């Protein structure tokens, strides 16, 4: 079974009581993939 790309840009969020994590996976026109990770503190 072959995997097929459905989306060229996706983002996932992981939300907890004390912190939020975001991960973005981006593919450009040439097929190069970039992964970006951002961490943040949750403010009450």
C-alpha positions in Angstrom: 0.0 0.0 0.0 1.4 3.4 -1.0 0.9 6.5 1.1 -0.6 9.5 -0.8 -0.2 13.1 0.3 -3.5 14.7 1.0 -2.4 18.1 2.4 0.8 20.0 1.9 0.4 22.0 5.2 -0.9 20.6 8.5 -0.8 21.8 12.1 -1.4 19.9 15.3 -2.2 21.4 18.7 -1.6 19.7 22.1 -3.4 21.7 24.8 -2.8 21.0 28.5 -3.6 23.0 31.6 -0.1 24.5 31.9 1.2 24.6 28.3 0.2 24.6 24.6 2.4 22.9 21.9 1.9 23.5 18.2 3.6 21.5 15.5 3.4 22.5 11.8 4.6 20.3 8.9 5.0 22.2 5.6 5.9 20.9 2.1 7.0 23.4 -0.5 6.7 23.2 -4.3 10.0 21.3 -4.6 8.9 18.6 -2.1 11.1 19.8 0.7 9.5 19.3 4.1 9.9 21.6 7.1 8.8 20.9 10.6 8.2 23.8 13.0 7.5 23.4 16.7 6.3 26.1 19.1 5.8 25.9 22.8 3.7 28.3 24.9 2.5 28.8 28.4 -1.2 28.8 29.1 -2.3 32.0 30.8 -5.2 31.9 33.3 
